[in-house]
Amino acid sequence: MEAKTERSELTQTAIVDMALEMAAREGLESLSIGEVAKRLNLSKSGVFSRIGSREALQRAVLEEFDRRFQQDILL
C-alpha cells in the first residue's frame, strides 16, 4: 500500500510540474486536464482523480509557483 501512495504522490508532482511548465510557456488559461494528461501519457481520469477540476489544477500551479518563489527568496 505504501508504494502505491508514493507512486500516486510522484504522479501528482509530475502533473503539477508539467502544468507549471505549460503555464509558464502558454499562460495559465491554456491549462487543461486533457493536455496535461496527453503530455504525461496519462488518462484524463488519472489526472482528474489526483487534481480535480481545471480550476483546481490552476490553483495547484499557483500554489506551487508561490512555494518555489518563496523558497528561492528565503534561501
All heavy atoms as a GROMACS GRO file, in nm:
protein
  589
    1MET      N    1   0.083  -0.120   0.000
    1MET     CA    2   0.000   0.000   0.000
    1MET      C    3   0.087   0.125   0.000
    1MET      O    4   0.056   0.222  -0.063
    1MET     CB    5  -0.091  -0.005   0.123
    1MET     CG    6  -0.192   0.105   0.123
    1MET     SD    7  -0.328   0.063   0.014
    1MET     CE    8  -0.446   0.178   0.066
    2GLU      N    9   0.197   0.121   0.072
    2GLU     CA   10   0.286   0.236   0.082
    2GLU      C   11   0.343   0.275  -0.054
    2GLU      O   12   0.352   0.392  -0.088
    2GLU     CB   13   0.398   0.206   0.181
    2GLU     CG   14   0.469   0.329   0.230
    2GLU     CD   15   0.563   0.294   0.344
    2GLU    OE1   16   0.519   0.225   0.437
    2GLU    OE2   17   0.679   0.337   0.337
    3ALA      N   18   0.381   0.175  -0.134
    3ALA     CA   19   0.437   0.202  -0.267
    3ALA      C   20   0.335   0.270  -0.356
    3ALA      O   21   0.368   0.358  -0.434
    3ALA     CB   22   0.486   0.073  -0.330
    4LYS      N   23   0.208   0.229  -0.346
    4LYS     CA   24   0.103   0.290  -0.426
    4LYS      C   25   0.086   0.438  -0.390
    4LYS      O   26   0.071   0.522  -0.476
    4LYS     CB   27  -0.028   0.214  -0.407
    4LYS     CG   28  -0.138   0.261  -0.498
    4LYS     CD   29  -0.261   0.176  -0.484
    4LYS     CE   30  -0.369   0.221  -0.580
    4LYS     NZ   31  -0.490   0.141  -0.567
    5THR      N   32   0.091   0.467  -0.262
    5THR     CA   33   0.078   0.606  -0.217
    5THR      C   34   0.196   0.688  -0.266
    5THR      O   35   0.179   0.800  -0.313
    5THR     CB   36   0.069   0.612  -0.063
    5THR    OG1   37  -0.044   0.535  -0.022
    5THR    CG2   38   0.054   0.753  -0.015
    6GLU      N   39   0.315   0.633  -0.256
    6GLU     CA   40   0.435   0.704  -0.303
    6GLU      C   41   0.426   0.729  -0.454
    6GLU      O   42   0.456   0.838  -0.500
    6GLU     CB   43   0.560   0.623  -0.270
    6GLU     CG   44   0.688   0.694  -0.309
    6GLU     CD   45   0.810   0.612  -0.271
    6GLU    OE1   46   0.804   0.537  -0.171
    6GLU    OE2   47   0.911   0.623  -0.342
    7ARG      N   48   0.384   0.629  -0.529
    7ARG     CA   49   0.370   0.644  -0.674
    7ARG      C   50   0.264   0.749  -0.706
    7ARG      O   51   0.282   0.829  -0.796
    7ARG     CB   52   0.335   0.509  -0.736
    7ARG     CG   53   0.329   0.514  -0.887
    7ARG     CD   54   0.305   0.379  -0.949
    7ARG     NE   55   0.195   0.311  -0.882
    7ARG     CZ   56   0.181   0.181  -0.874
    7ARG    NH1   57   0.269   0.101  -0.927
    7ARG    NH2   58   0.077   0.127  -0.812
    8SER      N   59   0.156   0.748  -0.631
    8SER     CA   60   0.050   0.845  -0.652
    8SER      C   61   0.100   0.988  -0.627
    8SER      O   62   0.067   1.080  -0.701
    8SER     CB   63  -0.069   0.815  -0.560
    8SER     OG   64  -0.173   0.905  -0.581
    9GLU      N   65   0.180   1.004  -0.522
    9GLU     CA   66   0.238   1.136  -0.492
    9GLU      C   67   0.334   1.180  -0.601
    9GLU      O   68   0.336   1.297  -0.640
    9GLU     CB   69   0.308   1.133  -0.357
    9GLU     CG   70   0.213   1.128  -0.239
    9GLU     CD   71   0.284   1.118  -0.106
    9GLU    OE1   72   0.404   1.152  -0.099
    9GLU    OE2   73   0.220   1.076  -0.009
   10LEU      N   74   0.414   1.086  -0.652
   10LEU     CA   75   0.505   1.119  -0.762
   10LEU      C   76   0.428   1.159  -0.887
   10LEU      O   77   0.467   1.252  -0.958
   10LEU     CB   78   0.598   1.002  -0.792
   10LEU     CG   79   0.704   0.972  -0.687
   10LEU    CD1   80   0.777   0.842  -0.721
   10LEU    CD2   81   0.802   1.087  -0.675
   11THR      N   82   0.318   1.090  -0.912
   11THR     CA   83   0.235   1.124  -1.028
   11THR      C   84   0.174   1.262  -1.011
   11THR      O   85   0.174   1.342  -1.105
   11THR     CB   86   0.125   1.018  -1.049
   11THR    OG1   87   0.186   0.890  -1.066
   11THR    CG2   88   0.039   1.051  -1.170
   12GLN      N   89   0.125   1.292  -0.893
   12GLN     CA   90   0.067   1.424  -0.869
   12GLN      C   91   0.173   1.533  -0.885
   12GLN      O   92   0.147   1.638  -0.944
   12GLN     CB   93   0.004   1.432  -0.730
   12GLN     CG   94  -0.062   1.568  -0.707
   12GLN     CD   95  -0.157   1.568  -0.591
   12GLN    OE1   96  -0.191   1.463  -0.537
   12GLN    NE2   97  -0.201   1.685  -0.551
   13THR      N   98   0.293   1.507  -0.837
   13THR     CA   99   0.403   1.602  -0.854
   13THR      C  100   0.434   1.623  -1.001
   13THR      O  101   0.454   1.736  -1.046
   13THR     CB  102   0.528   1.553  -0.778
   13THR    OG1  103   0.497   1.543  -0.639
   13THR    CG2  104   0.645   1.647  -0.798
   14ALA      N  105   0.437   1.515  -1.077
   14ALA     CA  106   0.463   1.525  -1.221
   14ALA      C  107   0.354   1.606  -1.291
   14ALA      O  108   0.382   1.686  -1.381
   14ALA     CB  109   0.474   1.386  -1.283
   15ILE      N  110   0.230   1.588  -1.250
   15ILE     CA  111   0.118   1.661  -1.309
   15ILE      C  112   0.134   1.811  -1.282
   15ILE      O  113   0.123   1.893  -1.373
   15ILE     CB  114  -0.016   1.610  -1.253
   15ILE    CG1  115  -0.044   1.468  -1.305
   15ILE    CG2  116  -0.131   1.705  -1.288
   15ILE    CD1  117  -0.157   1.395  -1.233
   16VAL      N  118   0.162   1.846  -1.158
   16VAL     CA  119   0.176   1.989  -1.123
   16VAL      C  120   0.299   2.048  -1.192
   16VAL      O  121   0.294   2.160  -1.243
   16VAL     CB  122   0.181   2.007  -0.970
   16VAL    CG1  123   0.212   2.152  -0.934
   16VAL    CG2  124   0.049   1.964  -0.907
   17ASP      N  125   0.409   1.973  -1.198
   17ASP     CA  126   0.528   2.021  -1.267
   17ASP      C  127   0.501   2.048  -1.414
   17ASP      O  128   0.542   2.151  -1.468
   17ASP     CB  129   0.644   1.922  -1.253
   17ASP     CG  130   0.706   1.919  -1.115
   17ASP    OD1  131   0.679   2.011  -1.035
   17ASP    OD2  132   0.782   1.824  -1.088
   18MET      N  133   0.432   1.956  -1.481
   18MET     CA  134   0.400   1.974  -1.622
   18MET      C  135   0.307   2.093  -1.640
   18MET      O  136   0.326   2.175  -1.731
   18MET     CB  137   0.335   1.847  -1.679
   18MET     CG  138   0.291   1.862  -1.825
   18MET     SD  139   0.424   1.909  -1.940
   18MET     CE  140   0.520   1.759  -1.939
   19ALA      N  141   0.208   2.104  -1.556
   19ALA     CA  142   0.114   2.216  -1.565
   19ALA      C  143   0.185   2.349  -1.541
   19ALA      O  144   0.156   2.448  -1.609
   19ALA     CB  145  -0.001   2.196  -1.466
   20LEU      N  146   0.278   2.351  -1.448
   20LEU     CA  147   0.355   2.473  -1.421
   20LEU      C  148   0.438   2.511  -1.543
   20LEU      O  149   0.444   2.628  -1.582
   20LEU     CB  150   0.444   2.452  -1.299
   20LEU     CG  151   0.523   2.570  -1.247
   20LEU    CD1  152   0.432   2.685  -1.210
   20LEU    CD2  153   0.605   2.528  -1.126
   21GLU      N  154   0.501   2.413  -1.604
   21GLU     CA  155   0.578   2.438  -1.726
   21GLU      C  156   0.489   2.490  -1.838
   21GLU      O  157   0.525   2.585  -1.907
   21GLU     CB  158   0.645   2.306  -1.768
   21GLU     CG  159   0.734   2.317  -1.888
   21GLU     CD  160   0.794   2.182  -1.925
   21GLU    OE1  161   0.841   2.111  -1.834
   21GLU    OE2  162   0.794   2.150  -2.045
   22MET      N  163   0.373   2.429  -1.855
   22MET     CA  164   0.279   2.473  -1.959
   22MET      C  165   0.232   2.616  -1.932
   22MET      O  166   0.226   2.698  -2.023
   22MET     CB  167   0.159   2.379  -1.964
   22MET     CG  168   0.189   2.243  -2.021
   22MET     SD  169   0.052   2.126  -2.002
   22MET     CE  170  -0.078   2.211  -2.093
   23ALA      N  171   0.199   2.645  -1.807
   23ALA     CA  172   0.151   2.778  -1.772
   23ALA      C  173   0.259   2.883  -1.795
   23ALA      O  174   0.230   2.994  -1.841
   23ALA     CB  175   0.105   2.781  -1.626
   24ALA      N  176   0.383   2.849  -1.766
   24ALA     CA  177   0.493   2.943  -1.787
   24ALA      C  178   0.511   2.973  -1.935
   24ALA      O  179   0.542   3.087  -1.973
   24ALA     CB  180   0.622   2.886  -1.729
   25ARG      N  181   0.492   2.874  -2.019
   25ARG     CA  182   0.510   2.892  -2.163
   25ARG      C  183   0.388   2.951  -2.233
   25ARG      O  184   0.402   3.033  -2.324
   25ARG     CB  185   0.542   2.759  -2.230
   25ARG     CG  186   0.678   2.708  -2.204
   25ARG     CD  187   0.705   2.589  -2.291
   25ARG     NE  188   0.815   2.512  -2.238
   25ARG     CZ  189   0.841   2.389  -2.271
   25ARG    NH1  190   0.765   2.326  -2.356
   25ARG    NH2  191   0.943   2.327  -2.218
   26GLU      N  192   0.270   2.902  -2.192
   26GLU     CA  193   0.150   2.930  -2.270
   26GLU      C  194   0.044   3.009  -2.193
   26GLU      O  195  -0.060   3.043  -2.251
   26GLU     CB  196   0.090   2.797  -2.317
   26GLU     CG  197   0.189   2.714  -2.399
   26GLU     CD  198   0.153   2.567  -2.403
   26GLU    OE1  199   0.034   2.534  -2.391
   26GLU    OE2  200   0.245   2.485  -2.418
   27GLY      N  201   0.066   3.032  -2.066
   27GLY     CA  202  -0.031   3.106  -1.986
   27GLY      C  203  -0.120   3.013  -1.905
   27GLY      O  204  -0.147   2.900  -1.944
   28LEU      N  205  -0.166   3.062  -1.793
   28LEU     CA  206  -0.248   2.984  -1.701
   28LEU      C  207  -0.380   2.940  -1.765
   28LEU      O  208  -0.429   2.831  -1.741
   28LEU     CB  209  -0.275   3.067  -1.575
   28LEU     CG  210  -0.326   2.996  -1.452
   28LEU    CD1  211  -0.231   2.886  -1.409
   28LEU    CD2  212  -0.348   3.095  -1.340
   29GLU      N  213  -0.436   3.025  -1.850
   29GLU     CA  214  -0.563   2.993  -1.915
   29GLU      C  215  -0.550   2.878  -2.015
   29GLU      O  216  -0.650   2.817  -2.052
   29GLU     CB  217  -0.621   3.116  -1.983
   29GLU     CG  218  -0.679   3.216  -1.887
   29GLU     CD  219  -0.796   3.159  -1.808
   29GLU    OE1  220  -0.885   3.093  -1.867
   29GLU    OE2  221  -0.799   3.179  -1.686
   30SER      N  222  -0.428   2.848  -2.058
   30SER     CA  223  -0.409   2.742  -2.157
   30SER      C  224  -0.417   2.602  -2.095
   30SER      O  225  -0.426   2.504  -2.168
   30SER     CB  226  -0.273   2.757  -2.226
   30SER     OG  227  -0.168   2.724  -2.137
   31LEU      N  228  -0.415   2.594  -1.964
   31LEU     CA  229  -0.413   2.464  -1.898
   31LEU      C  230  -0.544   2.388  -1.918
   31LEU      O  231  -0.652   2.446  -1.909
   31LEU     CB  232  -0.390   2.481  -1.748
   31LEU     CG  233  -0.254   2.528  -1.704
   31LEU    CD1  234  -0.251   2.539  -1.552
   31LEU    CD2  235  -0.145   2.437  -1.754
   32SER      N  236  -0.529   2.259  -1.944
   32SER     CA  237  -0.646   2.171  -1.948
   32SER      C  238  -0.604   2.035  -1.896
   32SER      O  239  -0.488   1.994  -1.911
   32SER     CB  240  -0.701   2.158  -2.090
   32SER     OG  241  -0.617   2.080  -2.171
   33ILE      N  242  -0.698   1.967  -1.835
   33ILE     CA  243  -0.673   1.832  -1.784
   33ILE      C  244  -0.627   1.741  -1.898
   33ILE      O  245  -0.532   1.665  -1.885
   33ILE     CB  246  -0.802   1.775  -1.719
   33ILE    CG1  247  -0.846   1.861  -1.601
   33ILE    CG2  248  -0.784   1.629  -1.680
   33ILE    CD1  249  -0.764   1.851  -1.478
   34GLY      N  250  -0.695   1.753  -2.013
   34GLY     CA  251  -0.664   1.668  -2.127
   34GLY      C  252  -0.524   1.689  -2.181
   34GLY      O  253  -0.453   1.592  -2.213
   35GLU      N  254  -0.480   1.813  -2.191
   35GLU     CA  255  -0.346   1.840  -2.246
   35GLU      C  256  -0.237   1.796  -2.150
   35GLU      O  257  -0.135   1.744  -2.192
   35GLU     CB  258  -0.332   1.989  -2.280
   35GLU     CG  259  -0.206   2.022  -2.356
   35GLU     CD  260  -0.190   1.948  -2.490
   35GLU    OE1  261  -0.290   1.915  -2.554
   35GLU    OE2  262  -0.074   1.924  -2.528
   36VAL      N  263  -0.258   1.817  -2.021
   36VAL     CA  264  -0.160   1.770  -1.922
   36VAL      C  265  -0.152   1.617  -1.930
   36VAL      O  266  -0.042   1.560  -1.932
   36VAL     CB  267  -0.198   1.816  -1.780
   36VAL    CG1  268  -0.111   1.748  -1.675
   36VAL    CG2  269  -0.185   1.967  -1.768
   37ALA      N  270  -0.266   1.551  -1.937
   37ALA     CA  271  -0.268   1.405  -1.947
   37ALA      C  272  -0.195   1.358  -2.072
   37ALA      O  273  -0.114   1.265  -2.066
   37ALA     CB  274  -0.413   1.355  -1.949
   38LYS      N  275  -0.221   1.423  -2.183
   38LYS     CA  276  -0.157   1.386  -2.309
   38LYS      C  277  -0.006   1.398  -2.300
   38LYS      O  278   0.068   1.308  -2.341
   38LYS     CB  279  -0.211   1.476  -2.420
   38LYS     CG  280  -0.151   1.451  -2.556
   38LYS     CD  281  -0.213   1.548  -2.657
   38LYS     CE  282  -0.137   1.547  -2.788
   38LYS     NZ  283  -0.189   1.648  -2.880
   39ARG      N  284   0.043   1.508  -2.246
   39ARG     CA  285   0.187   1.532  -2.238
   39ARG      C  286   0.257   1.437  -2.142
   39ARG      O  287   0.377   1.412  -2.156
   39ARG     CB  288   0.214   1.677  -2.200
   39ARG     CG  289   0.172   1.772  -2.311
   39ARG     CD  290   0.211   1.913  -2.281
   39ARG     NE  291   0.154   2.005  -2.380
   39ARG     CZ  292   0.192   2.130  -2.394
   39ARG    NH1  293   0.288   2.180  -2.317
   39ARG    NH2  294   0.135   2.207  -2.484
   40LEU      N  295   0.183   1.384  -2.044
   40LEU     CA  296   0.242   1.291  -1.948
   40LEU      C  297   0.208   1.146  -1.980
   40LEU      O  298   0.246   1.055  -1.905
   40LEU     CB  299   0.194   1.324  -1.806
   40LEU     CG  300   0.248   1.453  -1.746
   40LEU    CD1  301   0.178   1.483  -1.614
   40LEU    CD2  302   0.398   1.443  -1.726
   41ASN      N  303   0.136   1.126  -2.090
   41ASN     CA  304   0.094   0.991  -2.130
   41ASN      C  305   0.011   0.924  -2.021
   41ASN      O  306   0.032   0.808  -1.986
   41ASN     CB  307   0.215   0.906  -2.168
   41ASN     CG  308   0.176   0.787  -2.253
   41ASN    OD1  309   0.077   0.792  -2.327
   41ASN    ND2  310   0.251   0.679  -2.242
   42LEU      N  311  -0.081   1.002  -1.964
   42LEU     CA  312  -0.176   0.953  -1.864
   42LEU      C  313  -0.317   0.966  -1.919
   42LEU      O  314  -0.341   1.040  -2.015
   42LEU     CB  315  -0.165   1.036  -1.736
   42LEU     CG  316  -0.034   1.036  -1.660
   42LEU    CD1  317  -0.036   1.141  -1.550
   42LEU    CD2  318  -0.008   0.898  -1.601
   43SER      N  319  -0.410   0.902  -1.854
   43SER     CA  320  -0.550   0.920  -1.891
   43SER      C  321  -0.603   1.049  -1.828
   43SER      O  322  -0.550   1.094  -1.725
   43SER     CB  323  -0.635   0.802  -1.843
   43SER     OG  324  -0.640   0.798  -1.702
   44LYS      N  325  -0.706   1.106  -1.888
   44LYS     CA  326  -0.768   1.225  -1.829
   44LYS      C  327  -0.822   1.193  -1.690
   44LYS      O  328  -0.810   1.273  -1.598
   44LYS     CB  329  -0.882   1.275  -1.917
   44LYS     CG  330  -0.839   1.345  -2.042
   44LYS     CD  331  -0.960   1.409  -2.106
   44LYS     CE  332  -0.957   1.397  -2.255
   44LYS     NZ  333  -1.076   1.456  -2.317
   45SER      N  334  -0.882   1.073  -1.677
   45SER     CA  335  -0.938   1.037  -1.547
   45SER      C  336  -0.828   1.021  -1.442
   45SER      O  337  -0.850   1.048  -1.324
   45SER     CB  338  -1.022   0.910  -1.557
   45SER     OG  339  -0.943   0.801  -1.598
   46GLY      N  340  -0.708   0.977  -1.484
   46GLY     CA  341  -0.596   0.966  -1.392
   46GLY      C  342  -0.553   1.101  -1.338
   46GLY      O  343  -0.523   1.117  -1.220
   47VAL      N  344  -0.549   1.200  -1.427
   47VAL     CA  345  -0.515   1.336  -1.385
   47VAL      C  346  -0.626   1.392  -1.298
   47VAL      O  347  -0.601   1.448  -1.190
   47VAL     CB  348  -0.488   1.427  -1.507
   47VAL    CG1  349  -0.468   1.572  -1.465
   47VAL    CG2  350  -0.368   1.376  -1.586
   48PHE      N  351  -0.750   1.376  -1.342
   48PHE     CA  352  -0.863   1.430  -1.268
   48PHE      C  353  -0.872   1.370  -1.128
   48PHE      O  354  -0.902   1.442  -1.032
   48PHE     CB  355  -0.994   1.405  -1.345
   48PHE     CG  356  -1.112   1.472  -1.284
   48PHE    CD1  357  -1.138   1.606  -1.309
   48PHE    CD2  358  -1.196   1.402  -1.200
   48PHE    CE1  359  -1.247   1.669  -1.251
   48PHE    CE2  360  -1.305   1.464  -1.142
   48PHE     CZ  361  -1.331   1.598  -1.168
   49SER      N  362  -0.844   1.240  -1.115
   49SER     CA  363  -0.856   1.176  -0.984
   49SER      C  364  -0.753   1.230  -0.884
   49SER      O  365  -0.774   1.225  -0.764
   49SER     CB  366  -0.842   1.024  -0.996
   49SER     OG  367  -0.709   0.988  -1.030
   50ARG      N  368  -0.642   1.281  -0.935
   50ARG     CA  369  -0.538   1.334  -0.845
   50ARG      C  370  -0.550   1.484  -0.823
   50ARG      O  371  -0.509   1.535  -0.720
   50ARG     CB  372  -0.401   1.300  -0.900
   50ARG     CG  373  -0.368   1.154  -0.884
   50ARG     CD  374  -0.243   1.114  -0.957
   50ARG     NE  375  -0.213   0.974  -0.938
   50ARG     CZ  376  -0.267   0.875  -1.007
   50ARG    NH1  377  -0.356   0.901  -1.102
   50ARG    NH2  378  -0.234   0.750  -0.985
   51ILE      N  379  -0.603   1.555  -0.921
   51ILE     CA  380  -0.607   1.701  -0.914
   51ILE      C  381  -0.748   1.754  -0.895
   51ILE      O  382  -0.772   1.844  -0.816
   51ILE     CB  383  -0.546   1.763  -1.041
   51ILE    CG1  384  -0.399   1.725  -1.054
   51ILE    CG2  385  -0.563   1.914  -1.043
   51ILE    CD1  386  -0.309   1.780  -0.946
   52GLY      N  387  -0.841   1.702  -0.970
   52GLY     CA  388  -0.978   1.752  -0.967
   52GLY      C  389  -1.004   1.834  -1.092
   52GLY      O  390  -0.959   1.801  -1.200
   53SER      N  391  -1.069   1.942  -1.077
   53SER     CA  392  -1.113   2.026  -1.189
   53SER      C  393  -0.998   2.107  -1.250
   53SER      O  394  -0.888   2.113  -1.195
   53SER     CB  395  -1.220   2.123  -1.140
   53SER     OG  396  -1.161   2.215  -1.048
   54ARG      N  397  -1.027   2.169  -1.361
   54ARG     CA  398  -0.931   2.259  -1.426
   54ARG      C  399  -0.894   2.373  -1.332
   54ARG      O  400  -0.778   2.414  -1.324
   54ARG     CB  401  -0.993   2.314  -1.555
   54ARG     CG  402  -0.904   2.412  -1.627
   54ARG     CD  403  -0.970   2.452  -1.761
   54ARG     NE  404  -0.886   2.546  -1.830
   54ARG     CZ  405  -0.910   2.677  -1.836
   54ARG    NH1  406  -1.018   2.728  -1.779
   54ARG    NH2  407  -0.828   2.758  -1.899
   55GLU      N  408  -0.992   2.422  -1.261
   55GLU     CA  409  -0.968   2.530  -1.165
   55GLU      C  410  -0.876   2.484  -1.053
   55GLU      O  411  -0.789   2.558  -1.008
   55GLU     CB  412  -1.100   2.583  -1.109
   55GLU     CG  413  -1.183   2.659  -1.210
   55GLU     CD  414  -1.261   2.568  -1.307
   55GLU    OE1  415  -1.274   2.445  -1.280
   55GLU    OE2  416  -1.304   2.617  -1.412
   56ALA      N  417  -0.894   2.361  -1.009
   56ALA     CA  418  -0.806   2.305  -0.905
   56ALA      C  419  -0.664   2.289  -0.958
   56ALA      O  420  -0.567   2.311  -0.886
   56ALA     CB  421  -0.860   2.171  -0.855
   57LEU      N  422  -0.651   2.253  -1.085
   57LEU     CA  423  -0.520   2.244  -1.149
   57LEU      C  424  -0.453   2.381  -1.153
   57LEU      O  425  -0.335   2.395  -1.119
   57LEU     CB  426  -0.534   2.187  -1.290
   57LEU     CG  427  -0.406   2.173  -1.372
   57LEU    CD1  428  -0.309   2.075  -1.306
   57LEU    CD2  429  -0.440   2.127  -1.514
   58GLN      N  430  -0.528   2.482  -1.192
   58GLN     CA  431  -0.474   2.618  -1.195
   58GLN      C  432  -0.432   2.662  -1.055
   58GLN      O  433  -0.326   2.722  -1.037
   58GLN     CB  434  -0.577   2.715  -1.254
   58GLN     CG  435  -0.600   2.695  -1.401
   58GLN     CD  436  -0.714   2.779  -1.454
   58GLN    OE1  437  -0.812   2.804  -1.384
   58GLN    NE2  438  -0.703   2.821  -1.579
   59ARG      N  439  -0.514   2.632  -0.957
   59ARG     CA  440  -0.483   2.668  -0.818
   59ARG      C  441  -0.356   2.596  -0.772
   59ARG      O  442  -0.270   2.656  -0.706
   59ARG     CB  443  -0.602   2.633  -0.729
   59ARG     CG  444  -0.602   2.699  -0.596
   59ARG     CD  445  -0.734   2.685  -0.518
   59ARG     NE  446  -0.812   2.565  -0.542
   59ARG     CZ  447  -0.922   2.560  -0.618
   59ARG    NH1  448  -0.967   2.667  -0.679
   59ARG    NH2  449  -0.988   2.446  -0.633
   60ALA      N  450  -0.343   2.468  -0.806
   60ALA     CA  451  -0.223   2.391  -0.769
   60ALA      C  452  -0.098   2.452  -0.832
   60ALA      O  453   0.008   2.458  -0.768
   60ALA     CB  454  -0.239   2.245  -0.812
   61VAL      N  455  -0.110   2.499  -0.956
   61VAL     CA  456   0.003   2.563  -1.023
   61VAL      C  457   0.042   2.692  -0.951
   61VAL      O  458   0.160   2.718  -0.926
   61VAL     CB  459  -0.030   2.590  -1.172
   61VAL    CG1  460   0.069   2.687  -1.234
   61VAL    CG2  461  -0.031   2.459  -1.249
   62LEU      N  462  -0.056   2.771  -0.917
   62LEU     CA  463  -0.028   2.897  -0.847
   62LEU      C  464   0.035   2.872  -0.710
   62LEU      O  465   0.130   2.941  -0.670
   62LEU     CB  466  -0.156   2.980  -0.832
   62LEU     CG  467  -0.212   3.036  -0.962
   62LEU    CD1  468  -0.347   3.100  -0.938
   62LEU    CD2  469  -0.115   3.134  -1.027
   63GLU      N  470  -0.016   2.772  -0.639
   63GLU     CA  471   0.040   2.739  -0.508
   63GLU      C  472   0.184   2.689  -0.520
   63GLU      O  473   0.269   2.725  -0.439
   63GLU     CB  474  -0.048   2.635  -0.439
   63GLU     CG  475  -0.181   2.693  -0.393
   63GLU     CD  476  -0.279   2.587  -0.347
   63GLU    OE1  477  -0.246   2.466  -0.349
   63GLU    OE2  478  -0.391   2.626  -0.309
   64GLU      N  479   0.210   2.606  -0.621
   64GLU     CA  480   0.346   2.554  -0.640
   64GLU      C  481   0.441   2.666  -0.682
   64GLU      O  482   0.555   2.673  -0.636
   64GLU     CB  483   0.347   2.441  -0.743
   64GLU     CG  484   0.483   2.382  -0.768
   64GLU     CD  485   0.549   2.318  -0.646
   64GLU    OE1  486   0.481   2.291  -0.544
   64GLU    OE2  487   0.671   2.295  -0.651
   65PHE      N  488   0.394   2.755  -0.769
   65PHE     CA  489   0.477   2.868  -0.810
   65PHE      C  490   0.512   2.953  -0.687
   65PHE      O  491   0.627   2.991  -0.667
   65PHE     CB  492   0.406   2.953  -0.915
   65PHE     CG  493   0.486   3.073  -0.956
   65PHE    CD1  494   0.586   3.063  -1.051
   65PHE    CD2  495   0.464   3.197  -0.897
   65PHE    CE1  496   0.662   3.173  -1.087
   65PHE    CE2  497   0.539   3.308  -0.932
   65PHE     CZ  498   0.638   3.295  -1.028
   66ASP      N  499   0.412   2.979  -0.604
   66ASP     CA  500   0.432   3.059  -0.483
   66ASP      C  501   0.531   2.989  -0.388
   66ASP      O  502   0.621   3.052  -0.334
   66ASP     CB  503   0.299   3.083  -0.413
   66ASP     CG  504   0.313   3.172  -0.291
   66ASP    OD1  505   0.365   3.285  -0.305
   66ASP    OD2  506   0.273   3.128  -0.181
   67ARG      N  507   0.516   2.857  -0.372
   67ARG     CA  508   0.605   2.782  -0.284
   67ARG      C  509   0.749   2.790  -0.334
   67ARG      O  510   0.841   2.818  -0.256
   67ARG     CB  511   0.562   2.635  -0.277
   67ARG     CG  512   0.642   2.553  -0.177
   67ARG     CD  513   0.617   2.403  -0.192
   67ARG     NE  514   0.675   2.351  -0.316
   67ARG     CZ  515   0.805   2.328  -0.337
   67ARG    NH1  516   0.893   2.356  -0.243
   67ARG    NH2  517   0.847   2.277  -0.451
   68ARG      N  518   0.768   2.771  -0.464
   68ARG     CA  519   0.904   2.777  -0.522
   68ARG      C  520   0.961   2.918  -0.512
   68ARG      O  521   1.079   2.936  -0.484
   68ARG     CB  522   0.903   2.730  -0.666
   68ARG     CG  523   0.876   2.582  -0.679
   68ARG     CD  524   0.876   2.540  -0.824
   68ARG     NE  525   0.836   2.401  -0.839
   68ARG     CZ  526   0.839   2.335  -0.953
   68ARG    NH1  527   0.880   2.395  -1.064
   68ARG    NH2  528   0.801   2.210  -0.958
   69PHE      N  529   0.880   3.016  -0.537
   69PHE     CA  530   0.925   3.156  -0.530
   69PHE      C  531   0.971   3.188  -0.388
   69PHE      O  532   1.080   3.243  -0.369
   69PHE     CB  533   0.812   3.249  -0.573
   69PHE     CG  534   0.848   3.394  -0.567
   69PHE    CD1  535   0.927   3.452  -0.666
   69PHE    CD2  536   0.805   3.473  -0.462
   69PHE    CE1  537   0.961   3.586  -0.660
   69PHE    CE2  538   0.840   3.608  -0.455
   69PHE     CZ  539   0.919   3.665  -0.555
   70GLN      N  540   0.889   3.153  -0.290
   70GLN     CA  541   0.927   3.180  -0.152
   70GLN      C  542   1.052   3.104  -0.111
   70GLN      O  543   1.137   3.158  -0.041
   70GLN     CB  544   0.811   3.145  -0.058
   70GLN     CG  545   0.698   3.245  -0.068
   70GLN     CD  546   0.591   3.222   0.035
   70GLN    OE1  547   0.618   3.171   0.143
   70GLN    NE2  548   0.470   3.260   0.002
   71GLN      N  549   1.065   2.981  -0.157
   71GLN     CA  550   1.183   2.901  -0.125
   71GLN      C  551   1.308   2.966  -0.184
   71GLN      O  552   1.411   2.975  -0.118
   71GLN     CB  553   1.167   2.759  -0.179
   71GLN     CG  554   1.282   2.669  -0.144
   71GLN     CD  555   1.260   2.527  -0.199
   71GLN    OE1  556   1.184   2.505  -0.291
   71GLN    NE2  557   1.330   2.433  -0.139
   72ASP      N  558   1.299   3.014  -0.306
   72ASP     CA  559   1.413   3.078  -0.372
   72ASP      C  560   1.450   3.210  -0.304
   72ASP      O  561   1.567   3.243  -0.289
   72ASP     CB  562   1.384   3.105  -0.519
   72ASP     CG  563   1.381   2.977  -0.602
   72ASP    OD1  564   1.427   2.872  -0.552
   72ASP    OD2  565   1.333   2.984  -0.716
   73ILE      N  566   1.352   3.285  -0.261
   73ILE     CA  567   1.376   3.415  -0.200
   73ILE      C  568   1.429   3.399  -0.057
   73ILE      O  569   1.522   3.469  -0.016
   73ILE     CB  570   1.246   3.499  -0.197
   73ILE    CG1  571   1.200   3.530  -0.339
   73ILE    CG2  572   1.264   3.628  -0.117
   73ILE    CD1  573   1.302   3.606  -0.423
   74LEU      N  574   1.372   3.307   0.018
   74LEU     CA  575   1.410   3.293   0.158
   74LEU      C  576   1.537   3.213   0.179
   74LEU      O  577   1.598   3.223   0.285
   74LEU     CB  578   1.295   3.227   0.237
   74LEU     CG  579   1.165   3.310   0.239
   74LEU    CD1  580   1.056   3.233   0.312
   74LEU    CD2  581   1.188   3.445   0.305
   75LEU      N  582   1.578   3.137   0.079
   75LEU     CA  583   1.701   3.058   0.096
   75LEU      C  584   1.810   3.117   0.019
   75LEU      O  585   1.870   3.171  -0.030
   75LEU     CB  586   1.679   2.914   0.051
   75LEU     CG  587   1.580   2.836   0.135
   75LEU    CD1  588   1.561   2.695   0.079
   75LEU    CD2  589   1.626   2.825   0.279
   0.00000   0.00000   0.00000
